[in-house]
Structures are given as C-alpha cells and as structure tokens.
C-alpha cells in the first residue's frame, strides 16, 4: 500500500510538490506559534513564590513644617525613631491586621523595579555564583507573611530565623560562571552551567554594590520569586532589614484577616487620624497588592491578549487554508473515485487511500520541517523562556513537533473526509458522464 502511494505521489509530482511545500511552511509556522503560546502558558503557570492574597501596602507620610497639624516636638532623630516605632506597633495591633512586615521598595510584589548586583566568592577565586540578583531588604516577618519556603521543604519559620540571625537568603535559580561578562552569562545559560545553590550555603560573598568591605554569608536557599506573573522567576537575595534604618527605604505591608477584608481600606483610613497617627506620621493611602498587580500588569495583559488574538487568527487562517486545499483537491478527484468504485473498491478502501496519500506527504516533509524548527532554535528566533534566551529543551521541542504533526494530520483528514464521503455517494455513471 505504501509503495503504491509513493508511486502515485511520484507520478503526480508537480501538484504534490507545491502541496508538500505548503505543508512544510505550515508545519514550521505552526511550530513557532505553538512554541510562542507554550512559553506564555509556562510563564503564567510558574509559581509566584509569594502568597499575596489579602495583603495591602500601607503608604505613610509626615506632616511637613508649616502645615496644619504639624507637631514641632517631632523634629529630632530620637522622636522620629520613637514615633516610627509606635506607628508600626499601632498598625501591628490594629484589629483587622493579621501580620505586618517591612521591606525596601524592591520587596513590594508586582513592582517591576530591580537592583541588580553581582556576588563574588571570598574563597580566593574569582568565581561569580549569582548573576544579576535583585536585592530585597526585608524583616523576618516578610518571609512569614508571604509564606516563602525552600526547595527542600524548608519552612517559613526556618527561613525567618535564618534571616533573623543575620545571614542572607538567596533563590535557587543560580548560574556558575568564571567571569562576569555578557558573553560568559549567555554561554552559561546556553550550556546550562547551573550550580547547586546549596553549594553556597555557609559561604561568604562580597557584593560591591552593597558594601566593599563587609561580606555576606549565605544562610539558606528559597524558592525563586517573580516580580509579576508575566515574567520568569528572577534571582533574589533577601537581606535582613533594620526596622530603624531608613537608608534603604521603608515600605509597610500588612496581611488582613480573611474575615475582615471587606471594607478594610475604608475602616483603616477612617481610623488613621485618631487611632493610628503618631507625631507627624500618618497613613496617606492604602492599596491592596491585587490592585497593584492589576495596574502593573495591565500593559502585559493587553499585549498578551493581542498576541493570542493574532496567533489564533493565524491558526484559523492556516486551518481553513489547509482544509480548503485538500477539500478542493478531493473534489477534483470525483471521477477517480467513481472509477475505483466501478473496479470494485469499497468506500473504506478509497477513503484509506485518499487520506493515506495526504498523510504520506506530511510524513515526507516532517523531517524537513523539524530541521527548520531546529534552525529557529539554533539561531534563537523562537520564543525564549526568559531574557537570557534559554534554549528550548529536547522534550519541549519534540512535544510541540508532535502536537503540530497531529494538528496538521487532523486538518488533512477533515479536508479529505467530508468531500470524499460526498463524492462516494454520487452514482459512478453520473460522476463519469462529463469525462
């Protein structure tokens, strides 16, 4: 059967050549579309690394000199620190609030700011273990609030105590390179030169952007976290924040009790002047992290929707085009179907032959299509998982190729099945009268 199909395809090589070229182009384009959509789905489904439900950012300010309500007594550093401590304590004891944590600007989820630094080992080598980590100064309560855990089951309490002891915590998606250049980073990513992050635990590192003299001790590993849902998890360093050190900024985040979320913003703002104001400190705004999420991700969400609309339009165009091609091709072979029926061929035999011919063409061009897909990956023209250009894994590559092959096969079967079924219902004499 296969030999007969190949012989027939060879006899009709002119028409089949163009059809094979069409299948080749469609296979490559479909693989690219499938790769693009799969990357978006993979990225969206990667865990955030932080649980942000029922959490709010408490913005605060100070009454300025000359303004109504300014307290002149709150003008020294001692009163400033004392009033700040009372302000935080009152927030922590507010009935609606379950937990409170402080952090620098980078610690607020869904904000896209970053502070990229490098860490160099102090073991006498020039090995750089972390590439462009984002430094977050946080209090131990930050780990408890956002339920941050470790890759090997380290609990939030364990990580919080390690941070409280003064050791830093890094995320587990590290690279191991010997020189800090763009070329070295890209090479390490392409070659998957990943380091076991637990190799760093207990070691000391110098971070020139933070301090040129003191070293940082890595005390534990945490699961990577994402700034926003549309990004790949980044590399992070958690360093203990001194609640009274304002050099790195002080952001205040609270987790509200689940049964007190409704109306929380109105209640706390209503109480901000009487119950929560201390000295010149007052609450200026309250915003849920979900609101920050919606605002910061609006552009990404719109772009994602546009990409999906375009991709689905291309998929529909390809589907209808390929379906129409095989439909028209089968319609032109009504007389051939009639002749086969006259010679004793059953409907099932004719259907298998017609569908087999289409699938045989697809099988012939599939190796060439896979080669084209490989070239897309080799020259990094496909969609990377992250900005480093992580190469596609063999499993993902082959899985997408299989999905594309199955999709095109379905299009071919549908494009042949319906017109062939209709043609086989026509009386052979009627089908041959125009010959």
Secondary structure, 3 states (H helix, E strand, C coil): CHHHHHHHHHHCHHHHHHHHHHHHHHHHHHHHHHHHHHHHHHHHHCCCCCCCCCEEEEEEEECCCCCCCCCCCCCCHHHHHHHHHHHHHHHHCCCCEEEEEEECHHHCCCCCCCCEEEEEECCCCCCEEEEEEEEEEECHHHHHHCCCCCCCCCCHHHHHHHHHCCCEEEECCCECECCCCHHHHHHHHHCCCECCHHHCCCCEEECCCCCCCCEEEEEEEECCECCCCCCCCECEEEEECCCCCCCCCCEEEEEECHHHCCCHHHHHHHCCCCCCCECCEEEEEEEEHHHHHHHHCHHHHHHHHHHHHHHHHHHHHHHHHHHHHHHHHHHCCHHHHHHHHHCCCCHHHHHHHHHHHHHHHHHHHHHHHHHHHHHHHHCCCCCCCCCCCCCCCHHHHHHHHHHHHHHHHHHHHHHHHHHHHHHHCCCHHHHHCCC
